[in-house]
């Protein structure tokens, strides 16, 4: 559930990322506030990029059950070691 929330937040923030990325193309300079926002966006996207990459790959939706099994297997192994 935590990853789903993080993914939803990252996707929602991506809407405000595009205007920031387009500033240099529109002959505008990034302010220090813009640079801080870019760093925040990139940090959030780095956490969810693996999940997004899997979904956009050909056959990514078919891989979802395999990925869910693999993640659950890792979680169960972590609980056994505790």
QUINORHU-V173976 format. One record per pair of residues at least 24 apart in sequence whose C-alpha atoms are under 10 Angstrom apart, sorted by sequence separation. I is the first residue (numbers start at 1). J is the second residue. D is the distance in Angstrom with one decimal. If there is no record, write none. Layout:
i,j,d
I,J,D
I,J,D
This chain:
i,j,d
13,37,9.9
17,41,6.9
16,41,9.0
17,42,9.2
13,40,9.6
14,41,7.4
13,41,7.1
14,42,9.6
10,40,10.0
11,41,9.9
14,44,9.7
10,41,7.4
13,44,8.9
14,45,8.6
10,42,9.3
13,45,9.3
10,43,9.5
11,44,9.5
10,44,6.0
11,45,8.4
9,44,8.4
10,45,6.1
9,45,9.6
10,46,9.5
7,44,8.5
10,47,8.9
11,48,9.4
6,44,7.9
7,45,8.3
10,48,7.6
6,45,9.2
9,48,10.0
10,49,9.6
7,47,8.4
8,48,9.5
6,47,8.2
7,48,5.9
11,52,9.8
6,48,7.4
7,49,9.0
3,47,8.9
4,48,9.3
7,51,8.3
3,48,7.8
7,52,8.5
4,51,9.8
3,51,9.2
